Amino acid sequence: MHDDTIDPVVRRTTGAGTRQRILDAANELFYTHGIRATSADRIIEQVGITKVTFYRHFRTKSDLVVAYLEQQSAAERAWLESTARGDDPLARARTIAADIGAASCSPGFRGCAFINAAAEFADPDDPVRIAVDAHRGWMIGLFAEIAGQAGVGDVGSVANQLMILRDGAMVNGYLGDPSVVAESLGAAFVSILTPA
């Protein structure tokens, strides 16, 4: 006799796979709805796991938020490192500006994940703020490197100015007319990086 029933496929996920599914859900929900507005229960429900499984991967929601920010940081670092254009800091600055403009025009853009997280976690000693500050410190270091390549006098000051422009562009893309972000940001970057 032939059995026409199909055995259900048992979905087996590795620990790393489950962890990544949790991070993917957190990425979507934290960015769309905010970190504090997204409960661990909501993430657990979206991923389709038990609380025990969730807490096996992330002891606390704060641990998950830090992992989310570290994942965001790794992606942003990879992107920014890919903008290197040999020894031409102005071309690199224009590329960064164009990419920020494109991101701020994309559907679902809700600003910078790090600025958003910092707005929700005011305590500078909170692990979330420490993760935010670590990423922003790396970015200022990158801007200092670009400023040094451009031959500006006060590399630290210029790096901070570039960071302020970047932050403003991220907010402007969300609140203002994103179609002008890339052009305006690129012109501002070049203006600051071009020695007088």
C-alpha positions, 0 to 999 in steps of 0.5 A: 500500500502506498502512503500519500501522506507527506511527513512534515518537514522539521525545521532545524535551525542552528544556534547561530541561525536562531541568533541571527533570526532574532537579530533580524527581527530586532533590526526591523522592529527596533528601527521601525518602532523604536527600541523601548516600544519593542518588547522582547515578547514581540520579537519572540513572537515574530521569530516564533521561538520560546522565551527560553530560546530567546534568553539562551541567546540574549540574557537581557533585552539590553544585550540584544540592543547592543548586539543589534547596534554592533551589527549595524556598526559592522555594516556601516563600517564595511560600507564606509571602508568600501568608499576608499578611492585611493588617495582622493579624499574629496572623491571619497567624501562625495561618495559618502555624501551620495550614499547618505543621500541615497539611503535617506531617500530609500523607503522606510528610512527613519534616520540613523540607528545610532542617533535614534538609540542615543535618543532613547538611552540618555545615561552615558554609562548604559551599555547601549550608549557605550555601543553608540559612542564606540561606533561614533568614535570610529566614524570620527576617526574615519573622518579624521583620516579623510581630513588628514588626507585632504591636508587640512590644518586642524584634523580633529576639528574638521572631523567633528564638523564632518560628523555634525554634517553627517548627523544633520544630513541623516536627520534632514533626509528623514524630516526634510527633502531627501532629494537635496541631501546628497548634493548639499552634503557633498558640497559641504564636505568638499568645502570643509575639506578644501584648504583655504 
